[in-house]
Amino acid sequence: MVIANSIQEDAPLAVAASHLGTCCPGSFVVVASTLRWNPAGLQLAGKRRPPWQCIMNFGRLGKVESAQKYLDIAFNQAKEHASEVIKTMKGSPFQRLQRKELAAINTVKTALEKHFMLILKSFPSMTDFDPFYRELVKCVVDVGQVRQSLGGINWGVQRITAIFREFNDKIRNAHDEETVLKHKRAYYGRVSSVVKQLKDDFEILDDARKQLKVLPTLKTSIPTVVIAGFPNVGKSTLLKALTGSSPEIASYPFTTKQMMLGYRTEGGKKWQFVDTPGLLDRPLGKKNNIEKQAALALKYLAKVVIFIIDPTESCGYPLEDQKHLLKDVAKSLEVPVIVALNKADFATTEQLAAAGEHTQNAVIVSAEKGQGIDELVKLIAKHVS
């Protein structure tokens, strides 16, 4: 079913977009130059388009220009193309003018269609999102509004095509120059009206693009270990000890701090380690709604959580508070939790005993000295295999 086939006139954008976004929840499918709606997901002639899962990279989203910018591009291309075409045309002055204006309106249609279809194809479908990214996207954009704006752009493609067909026939059937020019002016006016109705949609989509581009690029197809704990307990040091290299840095728009990433190959399989400062380093009750949602999204990413406790309390947080946060993280993420009692190289026996009391899956480590790392890796392997 072609989208918006029931919208035949230059209907107000709100009506068309509402028709698409409300009645047809699903995803866009591009078939040749026709955009079709498939409520089940992206599918083309029985072959599924590669999903955005595995590695999400929103950096591919190109800038969405203003309505006037798209009109300027289309009209300038039409002027240049028509000027070139007329140089090689033969026939009477009227025939040459007629062919020139036919070339012009076709160029306008082609240019606008090209840019609008690029927008529609570049924006990912929510149906193909990994659950982790689906939750993250909800934190930064209004998904319903984006879907409605994409519906508006598709409506624009359909209307521009229909208007072109109408005026292409009118110009071909014209018998004098005045009528040809009148139809050309009317075509330009109708097309301009349609594109200007999409002004707000272009702005909404470009704003969404900017927000999506700051989301981290993570590999959701491989086992992921999330490292948690209060600040200064040794998370980045442990990450380096587990991966053997300095962590990669990625932006995470829900915190002022940056996400740390690392990778390790164990038993022929690659693991991804993630430290998200600002999200799992304080109780959920002290987070705003966006931070809570971003933190809870990690349960879709994490195969296991390593929660680091500093028995020496040199991190600045009492042991009791650290254990409360441990319970909070374990309850909210609903995945296996391994407790790493860090700083064993200078913690006392009494401090380690107190930290490990009533704690399951605990291993004593010194991230700084590399102590206990092999045992920690064995515990991780049990949960990710």
Helices and strands as residue ranges (DSSP letters): H 13-23, E 27-31, E 34-38, G 58-60, H 67-87, H 93-122, G 126-128, H 131-140, H 143-172, H 177-197, H 199-213, E 224-228, H 235-243, E 248-250, E 259-266, E 269-275, G 284-286, H 289-301, E 304-309, H 319-333, E 337-341, H 349-356, E 362-364, H 373-384
